[in-house]
Amino acid sequence: MATVAAVAVVGVFVFIGAMIALVAIGIRREERSFTLKGNAPGAFTGVVRKVNGVGLRDLDARLAGAGRQLVRQ
């Protein structure tokens, strides 16, 4: 019984580690190609954006426009 629990714990840690590695690789690709302003350039980076929650902030267009007034031009 203890070996089954140990295998389950190791499996969970491997899964979490793989997810962290995939997100790190996707973030690095985004930063190198400067593609955060537009649509995701590929399926992999699109999935990484969904995992990170980019684009899911439910911003209202009126509130987003108000922030531009704070920046000097």
ZIHU-V837160 format. One record per pair of residues at least 4 apart in sequence whose C-alpha atoms are under 6 Angstrom apart, sorted by the first residue. I is the first residue (numbers start at 1). GAP is how many residues later the second one is. Records with the same first field share a line. If there is no record, write none. Layout:
BEGIN
I->GAP + GAP
END
This chain:
BEGIN
23->25
26->19 + 22
30->4 + 5
40->5 + 6
49->4 + 5
END
